């Protein structure tokens, strides 16, 4: 990283906001008590992203790609979430793969973001929320709860989640713009719930496009291909579109 760019942690006591059983890397506090932060000098755009340990290991590559794809400074605060099924799902749902159900704890995670994380960061002119998979779905749901986000990025988001499309129709997303993407093989699965993801994201895009700036991009491969590249592209689109300059370059 060049001069004027740095990483640091923002620590806050927030164990009361998330379940005590949800630990990050075996640490004492709840997963969202520390956020990995990247910032460029003079940046007025802030991106928030929920990550797990796999996402965290790819943050360097993601940030490098974001810098290459957009021509403006930004801050990125990545907050770790250990139990995605519990802490990023908006309401309880039965298991879709494996034996782990969805706990419906997204409201508590959003409370952490709004009440603890944001006040701990430097003020920004524009705040964005984005993520991959269930983290991207959390970003979409969060934008139905608050109008604070200038844009949200749902990168390969879990829009197959039971009841989501009906919920969003009744509680519309309030962000300024929305980025959606999906791998072109993600709907080709034997899992009957997850096989709906293609139809669901097409319906989501059609609905949102009638109300606000929204793009749907299709990426090559299944759900697990190039997550850092896909996420970087979605975040860069938000940054570029905020100043009316599209045409983000792809790196696939």
Secondary structure, 3 states (H helix, E strand, C coil): CCCCEEEEEEECCCCCCCCCCCECCCCCCEHHHEEEEEEECCCCEEEEEEECHHHHHCHHHHHHHHHHHCCCCCEEEEEECCCHHHHCCCCCECCCCCCCCECCCHHHHHHHHHHHHHHHCCCCCEEEEEEECHHHHHHHHHHHHCCCCCEEEEECCCCCCCCHHHHHHHCCCCCCEEEEEEECCCCCCCCCCHHHHHHHHHHHHHHHHCCCEEEEEEECCCCCCCHHHHHHHHHHHHHHHCCCCCCCCCCC
